[in-house]
Amino acid sequence: METVELKGRTALVTGAYGLLGAWLTKALLQAGVRVVTIRRDDVAQSTLALLGLVDQVDTVHGDIVADGLVERAIGEY
């Protein structure tokens, strides 16, 4: 089985402000991955904020089902 080197790559994580997405984001950041998130709502107590990771990710605001949002996120980051 081939190992993929993640360091220096960029990952788009949807749901990064929820429980599982935040832990995935933390693991990716620890592996040296640049993380871009899509955030629909401003939630006062998100798991990502509780882990202190909000300032370590790039966030695109909007709904993932909105036309062109994912393409814009990929194009910008």
N, CA, C and O atoms as a GROMACS GRO file, in nm:
protein
  308
    1MET      N    1   0.083  -0.117   0.000
    1MET     CA    2   0.000   0.000   0.000
    1MET      C    3   0.088   0.125   0.000
    1MET      O    4   0.182   0.135   0.080
    2GLU      N    5   0.060   0.217  -0.088
    2GLU     CA    6   0.139   0.338  -0.104
    2GLU      C    7   0.095   0.445  -0.004
    2GLU      O    8  -0.025   0.465   0.017
    3THR      N    9   0.191   0.514   0.056
    3THR     CA   10   0.163   0.622   0.149
    3THR      C   11   0.162   0.754   0.073
    3THR      O   12   0.250   0.781  -0.008
    4VAL      N   13   0.062   0.836   0.100
    4VAL     CA   14   0.050   0.967   0.037
    4VAL      C   15   0.101   1.073   0.133
    4VAL      O   16   0.058   1.079   0.248
    5GLU      N   17   0.191   1.157   0.085
    5GLU     CA   18   0.245   1.266   0.167
    5GLU      C   19   0.147   1.382   0.162
    5GLU      O   20   0.117   1.434   0.054
    6LEU      N   21   0.096   1.424   0.277
    6LEU     CA   22  -0.002   1.531   0.285
    6LEU      C   23   0.060   1.668   0.312
    6LEU      O   24   0.000   1.770   0.279
    7LYS      N   25   0.176   1.671   0.372
    7LYS     CA   26   0.240   1.798   0.408
    7LYS      C   27   0.253   1.887   0.286
    7LYS      O   28   0.302   1.845   0.182
    8GLY      N   29   0.209   2.012   0.302
    8GLY     CA   30   0.219   2.109   0.194
    8GLY      C   31   0.100   2.109   0.099
    8GLY      O   32   0.093   2.193   0.009
    9ARG      N   33   0.008   2.019   0.118
    9ARG     CA   34  -0.112   2.014   0.033
    9ARG      C   35  -0.223   2.097   0.096
    9ARG      O   36  -0.212   2.140   0.211
   10THR      N   37  -0.330   2.119   0.020
   10THR     CA   38  -0.447   2.190   0.068
   10THR      C   39  -0.566   2.097   0.066
   10THR      O   40  -0.586   2.021  -0.029
   11ALA      N   41  -0.647   2.102   0.173
   11ALA     CA   42  -0.767   2.019   0.182
   11ALA      C   43  -0.888   2.109   0.207
   11ALA      O   44  -0.880   2.204   0.284
   12LEU      N   45  -0.999   2.077   0.142
   12LEU     CA   46  -1.126   2.145   0.164
   12LEU      C   47  -1.208   2.056   0.257
   12LEU      O   48  -1.239   1.942   0.223
   13VAL      N   49  -1.245   2.110   0.374
   13VAL     CA   50  -1.321   2.033   0.472
   13VAL      C   51  -1.457   2.100   0.490
   13VAL      O   52  -1.466   2.215   0.533
   14THR      N   53  -1.562   2.026   0.458
   14THR     CA   54  -1.696   2.075   0.488
   14THR      C   55  -1.735   2.018   0.624
   14THR      O   56  -1.697   1.906   0.659
   15GLY      N   57  -1.809   2.094   0.700
   15GLY     CA   58  -1.846   2.048   0.834
   15GLY      C   59  -1.735   2.062   0.936
   15GLY      O   60  -1.740   1.997   1.040
   16ALA      N   61  -1.636   2.145   0.908
   16ALA     CA   62  -1.521   2.158   0.997
   16ALA      C   63  -1.555   2.218   1.132
   16ALA      O   64  -1.479   2.204   1.227
   17TYR      N   65  -1.668   2.285   1.142
   17TYR     CA   66  -1.706   2.348   1.269
   17TYR      C   67  -1.786   2.251   1.357
   17TYR      O   68  -1.816   2.285   1.472
   18GLY      N   69  -1.819   2.134   1.307
   18GLY     CA   70  -1.887   2.032   1.385
   18GLY      C   71  -1.788   1.941   1.454
   18GLY      O   72  -1.667   1.960   1.442
   19LEU      N   73  -1.839   1.844   1.524
   19LEU     CA   74  -1.754   1.756   1.606
   19LEU      C   75  -1.653   1.677   1.523
   19LEU      O   76  -1.532   1.688   1.545
   20LEU      N   77  -1.700   1.597   1.430
   20LEU     CA   78  -1.608   1.513   1.353
   20LEU      C   79  -1.520   1.594   1.258
   20LEU      O   80  -1.401   1.567   1.244
   21GLY      N   81  -1.580   1.694   1.194
   21GLY     CA   82  -1.503   1.777   1.102
   21GLY      C   83  -1.391   1.854   1.171
   21GLY      O   84  -1.283   1.872   1.114
   22ALA      N   85  -1.415   1.898   1.294
   22ALA     CA   86  -1.312   1.970   1.369
   22ALA      C   87  -1.194   1.879   1.402
   22ALA      O   88  -1.078   1.921   1.394
   23TRP      N   89  -1.223   1.754   1.440
   23TRP     CA   90  -1.115   1.661   1.471
   23TRP      C   91  -1.038   1.622   1.344
   23TRP      O   92  -0.916   1.604   1.349
   24LEU      N   93  -1.108   1.610   1.231
   24LEU     CA   94  -1.040   1.586   1.104
   24LEU      C   95  -0.950   1.704   1.070
   24LEU      O   96  -0.836   1.687   1.028
   25THR      N   97  -1.003   1.825   1.088
   25THR     CA   98  -0.926   1.946   1.061
   25THR      C   99  -0.801   1.952   1.149
   25THR      O  100  -0.693   1.984   1.100
   26LYS      N  101  -0.815   1.920   1.276
   26LYS     CA  102  -0.700   1.919   1.367
   26LYS      C  103  -0.593   1.822   1.318
   26LYS      O  104  -0.475   1.855   1.316
   27ALA      N  105  -0.634   1.702   1.279
   27ALA     CA  106  -0.538   1.601   1.231
   27ALA      C  107  -0.469   1.648   1.104
   27ALA      O  108  -0.348   1.628   1.088
   28LEU      N  109  -0.544   1.709   1.013
   28LEU     CA  110  -0.483   1.759   0.889
   28LEU      C  111  -0.383   1.871   0.918
   28LEU      O  112  -0.275   1.873   0.860
   29LEU      N  113  -0.419   1.963   1.006
   29LEU     CA  114  -0.327   2.071   1.042
   29LEU      C  115  -0.199   2.016   1.104
   29LEU      O  116  -0.089   2.064   1.074
   30GLN      N  117  -0.211   1.918   1.189
   30GLN     CA  118  -0.094   1.856   1.252
   30GLN      C  119  -0.006   1.785   1.149
   30GLN      O  120   0.114   1.769   1.170
   31ALA      N  121  -0.066   1.743   1.036
   31ALA     CA  122   0.009   1.677   0.930
   31ALA      C  123   0.070   1.778   0.833
   31ALA      O  124   0.134   1.738   0.735
   32GLY      N  125   0.051   1.908   0.859
   32GLY     CA  126   0.109   2.010   0.773
   32GLY      C  127   0.025   2.046   0.653
   32GLY      O  128   0.077   2.098   0.554
   33VAL      N  129  -0.104   2.018   0.659
   33VAL     CA  130  -0.195   2.048   0.549
   33VAL      C  131  -0.258   2.185   0.570
   33VAL      O  132  -0.295   2.221   0.682
   34ARG      N  133  -0.269   2.263   0.462
   34ARG     CA  134  -0.344   2.388   0.466
   34ARG      C  135  -0.492   2.350   0.455
   34ARG      O  136  -0.530   2.279   0.362
   35VAL      N  137  -0.575   2.398   0.548
   35VAL     CA  138  -0.715   2.360   0.549
   35VAL      C  139  -0.803   2.480   0.514
   35VAL      O  140  -0.789   2.588   0.570
   36VAL      N  141  -0.892   2.456   0.420
   36VAL     CA  142  -0.994   2.553   0.381
   36VAL      C  143  -1.128   2.494   0.425
   36VAL      O  144  -1.158   2.378   0.396
   37THR      N  145  -1.209   2.574   0.493
   37THR     CA  146  -1.339   2.527   0.539
   37THR      C  147  -1.450   2.607   0.473
   37THR      O  148  -1.430   2.720   0.428
   38ILE      N  149  -1.568   2.545   0.468
   38ILE     CA  150  -1.688   2.616   0.426
   38ILE      C  151  -1.778   2.626   0.548
   38ILE      O  152  -1.812   2.526   0.610
   39ARG      N  153  -1.817   2.749   0.580
   39ARG     CA  154  -1.898   2.772   0.700
   39ARG      C  155  -2.028   2.840   0.660
   39ARG      O  156  -2.028   2.949   0.604
   40ARG      N  157  -2.138   2.774   0.691
   40ARG     CA  158  -2.270   2.828   0.657
   40ARG      C  159  -2.320   2.925   0.763
   40ARG      O  160  -2.364   3.035   0.729
   41ASP      N  161  -2.314   2.886   0.889
   41ASP     CA  162  -2.371   2.966   0.997
   41ASP      C  163  -2.264   3.005   1.098
   41ASP      O  164  -2.162   2.938   1.112
   42ASP      N  165  -2.290   3.116   1.167
   42ASP     CA  166  -2.204   3.153   1.280
   42ASP      C  167  -2.262   3.089   1.404
   42ASP      O  168  -2.367   3.130   1.453
   43VAL      N  169  -2.192   2.991   1.455
   43VAL     CA  170  -2.235   2.920   1.576
   43VAL      C  171  -2.145   2.966   1.689
   43VAL      O  172  -2.023   2.966   1.677
   44ALA      N  173  -2.208   3.006   1.800
   44ALA     CA  174  -2.130   3.061   1.911
   44ALA      C  175  -2.027   2.963   1.965
   44ALA      O  176  -1.912   3.002   1.988
   45GLN      N  177  -2.064   2.839   1.986
   45GLN     CA  178  -1.972   2.741   2.043
   45GLN      C  179  -1.952   2.625   1.946
   45GLN      O  180  -2.020   2.522   1.957
   46SER      N  181  -1.863   2.641   1.855
   46SER     CA  182  -1.832   2.531   1.764
   46SER      C  183  -1.713   2.452   1.818
   46SER      O  184  -1.631   2.505   1.893
   47THR      N  185  -1.705   2.328   1.779
   47THR     CA  186  -1.592   2.244   1.822
   47THR      C  187  -1.461   2.300   1.772
   47THR      O  188  -1.360   2.295   1.844
   48LEU      N  189  -1.459   2.353   1.650
   48LEU     CA  190  -1.336   2.410   1.595
   48LEU      C  191  -1.287   2.526   1.681
   48LEU      O  192  -1.167   2.541   1.704
   49ALA      N  193  -1.381   2.609   1.728
   49ALA     CA  194  -1.344   2.721   1.816
   49ALA      C  195  -1.296   2.671   1.951
   49ALA      O  196  -1.198   2.722   2.006
   50LEU      N  197  -1.364   2.571   2.005
   50LEU     CA  198  -1.324   2.516   2.135
   50LEU      C  199  -1.185   2.454   2.130
   50LEU      O  200  -1.112   2.456   2.229
   51LEU      N  201  -1.146   2.400   2.014
   51LEU     CA  202  -1.012   2.344   1.997
   51LEU      C  203  -0.908   2.452   1.967
   51LEU      O  204  -0.788   2.422   1.962
   52GLY      N  205  -0.952   2.576   1.948
   52GLY     CA  206  -0.860   2.687   1.922
   52GLY      C  207  -0.799   2.684   1.783
   52GLY      O  208  -0.686   2.729   1.764
   53LEU      N  209  -0.874   2.633   1.685
   53LEU     CA  210  -0.818   2.616   1.550
   53LEU      C  211  -0.873   2.713   1.446
   53LEU      O  212  -0.829   2.711   1.331
   54VAL      N  213  -0.968   2.798   1.484
   54VAL     CA  214  -1.034   2.886   1.387
   54VAL      C  215  -0.932   2.975   1.314
   54VAL      O  216  -0.945   2.997   1.194
   55ASP      N  217  -0.834   3.026   1.385
   55ASP     CA  218  -0.735   3.115   1.324
   55ASP      C  219  -0.633   3.042   1.238
   55ASP      O  220  -0.552   3.106   1.171
   56GLN      N  221  -0.635   2.909   1.238
   56GLN     CA  222  -0.538   2.831   1.161
   56GLN      C  223  -0.593   2.782   1.028
   56GLN      O  224  -0.522   2.718   0.951
   57VAL      N  225  -0.720   2.814   0.999
   57VAL     CA  226  -0.782   2.769   0.875
   57VAL      C  227  -0.830   2.889   0.794
   57VAL      O  228  -0.852   2.997   0.848
   58ASP      N  229  -0.846   2.868   0.664
   58ASP     CA  230  -0.909   2.967   0.578
   58ASP      C  231  -1.056   2.928   0.565
   58ASP      O  232  -1.088   2.812   0.541
   59THR      N  233  -1.145   3.026   0.583
   59THR     CA  234  -1.288   2.996   0.583
   59THR      C  235  -1.360   3.070   0.472
   59THR      O  236  -1.343   3.191   0.455
   60VAL      N  237  -1.439   2.996   0.397
   60VAL     CA  238  -1.528   3.052   0.296
   60VAL      C  239  -1.668   3.048   0.356
   60VAL      O  240  -1.713   2.943   0.401
   61HIS      N  241  -1.736   3.162   0.356
   61HIS     CA  242  -1.869   3.168   0.414
   61HIS      C  243  -1.974   3.146   0.307
   61HIS      O  244  -1.970   3.207   0.200
   62GLY      N  245  -2.069   3.058   0.336
   62GLY     CA  246  -2.178   3.032   0.244
   62GLY      C  247  -2.230   2.891   0.259
   62GLY      O  248  -2.177   2.810   0.336
   63ASP      N  249  -2.335   2.862   0.184
   63ASP     CA  250  -2.398   2.730   0.187
   63ASP      C  251  -2.337   2.644   0.077
   63ASP      O  252  -2.326   2.689  -0.038
   64ILE      N  253  -2.299   2.524   0.109
   64ILE     CA  254  -2.232   2.435   0.014
   64ILE      C  255  -2.317   2.405  -0.108
   64ILE      O  256  -2.263   2.370  -0.214
   65VAL      N  257  -2.449   2.418  -0.097
   65VAL     CA  258  -2.536   2.391  -0.212
   65VAL      C  259  -2.554   2.514  -0.302
   65VAL      O  260  -2.616   2.504  -0.407
   66ALA      N  261  -2.500   2.628  -0.261
   66ALA     CA  262  -2.510   2.749  -0.343
   66ALA      C  263  -2.428   2.733  -0.470
   66ALA      O  264  -2.316   2.683  -0.468
   67ASP      N  265  -2.487   2.775  -0.582
   67ASP     CA  266  -2.419   2.764  -0.710
   67ASP      C  267  -2.283   2.833  -0.708
   67ASP      O  268  -2.273   2.952  -0.675
   68GLY      N  269  -2.181   2.760  -0.743
   68GLY     CA  270  -2.048   2.815  -0.759
   68GLY      C  271  -1.966   2.829  -0.633
   68GLY      O  272  -1.849   2.868  -0.640
   69LEU      N  273  -2.022   2.799  -0.515
   69LEU     CA  274  -1.946   2.820  -0.391
   69LEU      C  275  -1.825   2.728  -0.382
   69LEU      O  276  -1.715   2.774  -0.351
   70VAL      N  277  -1.842   2.602  -0.408
   70VAL     CA  278  -1.730   2.508  -0.399
   70VAL      C  279  -1.625   2.541  -0.504
   70VAL      O  280  -1.505   2.538  -0.476
   71GLU      N  281  -1.669   2.574  -0.625
   71GLU     CA  282  -1.574   2.611  -0.731
   71GLU      C  283  -1.494   2.735  -0.692
   71GLU      O  284  -1.374   2.743  -0.717
   72ARG      N  285  -1.564   2.833  -0.630
   72ARG     CA  286  -1.496   2.956  -0.586
   72ARG      C  287  -1.394   2.924  -0.477
   72ARG      O  288  -1.283   2.977  -0.480
   73ALA      N  289  -1.431   2.839  -0.382
   73ALA     CA  290  -1.340   2.803  -0.273
   73ALA      C  291  -1.215   2.734  -0.329
   73ALA      O  292  -1.103   2.766  -0.289
   74ILE      N  293  -1.235   2.643  -0.420
   74ILE     CA  294  -1.122   2.571  -0.481
   74ILE      C  295  -1.035   2.666  -0.562
   74ILE      O  296  -0.912   2.659  -0.557
   75GLY      N  297  -1.099   2.757  -0.636
   75GLY     CA  298  -1.026   2.852  -0.719
   75GLY      C  299  -0.944   2.952  -0.640
   75GLY      O  300  -0.834   2.990  -0.680
   76GLU      N  301  -0.999   2.994  -0.526
   76GLU     CA  302  -0.930   3.095  -0.444
   76GLU      C  303  -0.818   3.036  -0.359
   76GLU      O  304  -0.720   3.104  -0.327
   77TYR      N  305  -0.832   2.910  -0.323
   77TYR     CA  306  -0.734   2.850  -0.231
   77TYR      C  307  -0.663   2.733  -0.292
   77TYR      O  308  -0.578   2.672  -0.228
   0.00000   0.00000   0.00000
